[in-house]
Amino acid sequence: MKRGRQGEGGGRPPLEFTEQQIGLIEGLAGLLTIAQIADRLGVSDRGFRNAIERLPDVKDAIKRLSLIHISEP
């Protein structure tokens, strides 16, 4: 059971990717959609989109290959 008041921790930690996973993202970005890449990585589409916005390495990997314009679904 969570201790403390509401809003103090808890919840799922944000996604982080290894260098190997970022390399995989770069390799797949020209071939697959964001949803398909998220599926390959075993994460949700929404979680992957959040990671793209939050992590510069992932965002750069996607942008370098001009996958798609990243926008809200």
C-alpha positions as CSV (number, residue, x, y, z in Angstrom):
1,M,0.0,0.0,0.0
2,K,1.2,3.5,-0.8
3,R,2.2,5.7,2.0
4,G,2.0,9.4,2.1
5,R,-0.4,11.9,0.5
6,Q,-1.9,11.8,-2.9
7,G,0.5,13.1,-5.5
8,E,3.6,12.0,-3.6
9,G,5.2,9.4,-5.8
10,G,3.5,6.3,-6.8
11,G,2.5,5.6,-10.4
12,R,4.5,4.0,-13.1
13,P,8.0,5.4,-13.7
14,P,8.5,7.1,-17.1
15,L,9.9,5.0,-20.0
16,E,13.7,5.0,-20.5
17,F,15.5,3.4,-23.5
18,T,18.9,1.9,-23.7
19,E,21.3,2.8,-26.5
20,Q,20.5,-0.5,-28.1
21,Q,16.8,0.3,-28.1
22,I,17.4,3.7,-29.5
23,G,19.4,2.1,-32.3
24,L,16.5,-0.2,-33.0
25,I,14.2,2.8,-33.1
26,E,16.4,4.5,-35.7
27,G,16.4,1.3,-37.8
28,L,12.7,0.9,-37.7
29,A,11.7,4.6,-38.0
30,G,12.0,4.6,-41.8
31,L,9.9,1.4,-42.1
32,L,7.2,1.5,-39.4
33,T,4.7,3.8,-37.8
34,I,5.1,5.0,-34.3
35,A,2.4,2.6,-33.1
36,Q,4.2,-0.3,-34.8
37,I,7.6,0.7,-33.2
38,A,5.9,0.9,-29.8
39,D,4.5,-2.6,-30.3
40,R,7.9,-3.9,-31.2
41,L,9.4,-2.4,-28.1
42,G,6.5,-3.8,-26.0
43,V,5.3,-0.4,-24.8
44,S,2.0,1.5,-25.3
45,D,1.6,3.9,-28.2
46,R,0.8,6.7,-25.8
47,G,3.8,5.9,-23.6
48,F,6.1,5.8,-26.6
49,R,4.7,9.2,-27.9
50,N,5.3,10.7,-24.4
51,A,8.9,9.3,-24.4
52,I,9.5,10.9,-27.9
53,E,8.5,14.3,-26.5
54,R,10.4,13.8,-23.2
55,L,13.7,12.2,-24.4
56,P,15.8,14.2,-26.8
57,D,17.7,11.1,-28.0
58,V,14.5,9.3,-29.1
59,K,13.0,12.4,-30.6
60,D,16.2,13.0,-32.6
61,A,16.2,9.4,-33.8
62,I,12.7,9.7,-35.1
63,K,13.2,13.2,-36.6
64,R,16.4,12.2,-38.4
65,L,14.5,9.8,-40.6
66,S,11.5,12.2,-41.0
67,L,9.1,9.3,-40.0
68,I,6.0,11.4,-39.6
69,H,4.9,14.7,-38.1
70,I,4.5,13.8,-34.5
71,S,1.2,15.1,-33.3
72,E,-1.6,14.1,-30.9
73,P,-3.6,11.1,-32.1
